[in-house]
């Protein structure tokens, strides 16, 4: 059974930084995509960033230049370094993983991922 566990959430002031981690277990994907999504109450879960097995990364425009997604394959761990945080970044952050052929771009929609973590809350105060 594939399992993902996020950590690293918490409270931070505007302009501060936070690093999220997501540890995966139980999978043997050679080619895959990792992704971070976020969700606030009453809104749809939003794609934030993705990374594929070759290390190619993509970001939603609102976090481009502030957030960095990375992966440590040896530790089966995904990271999201978040800098210059803003109140609009306040959300529950979820990691997800999906086996995806190396020739394809990582999905940006919810339905593109079948395995999810439980989420970690990030709150940015002004």
C-alpha positions, 0 to 999 in steps of 0.5 A: 500500500502506497502511503504519503505523510506530510510534515512541516506545516505551521504558522509564519509571518508574512515574508517568512519561509517554511519547508514542507516534507512528504515521505512516501512508502510502499511504491516502486515507481520508476517514472513518476510525478510528485506534486503539491496541492493546497486547499482553503475551506470552501474552495477547490484544491489547487495545484501548486507545483510538480516534479517528474523523475527527470527533475523537471519542475513546474509551478502555478504562476502565483508561487513561481520564484517563491516556492521550490519543489524538490525530491530526494529519491534516496529518501523517497521524500518530496519537499516544498521550500516556501519563501516570501510567504503571503497571507494568500498562501494560507492553506492545507497543503497536500502532496500526491504521487502518480506513476507517469511515463517519462515522456509525459508532462506531470498532471496539474489536475486533481484527477491526475493523482491517485495517492494523497497525503493527509495534509499539513496546515500552513498559516501566514499572518500579516 
